[in-house]
Amino acid sequence: MWENADGAIHHRSFYQIRVSDVPDEWDHQPQGGGDEAGLTFHFFWISSEHEVELIKGHGDYLNLIFT
């Protein structure tokens, strides 16, 4: 659970998984239309909490995964 500055509560989920034989990065284009129409999401794996800088609050609990 993470509380935004305006008091809104956000549920954050993080997963630690071990994988093999997968690409280092990939793109996904949603097919649902609406607000997602034309968007492309770029995904990639990280191996430490300090490897990337996420927007405010999104990396607050990564230290719990990389212990």
ZIBEL-V774876 format. One record per pair of residues at least 6 apart in sequence whose C-alpha atoms are under 6 Angstrom apart, sorted by the first residue. I is the first residue (numbers start at 1). J is the second residue. Records with the same first field share a line. If there is no record, write none. Layout:
BEGIN
I: J + J
END
This chain:
BEGIN
1: 10 + 11 + 12
2: 9 + 10
3: 9
24: 44
25: 43 + 44
26: 42 + 43
27: 41 + 42
28: 40 + 41
29: 39 + 40
49: 62 + 63
END
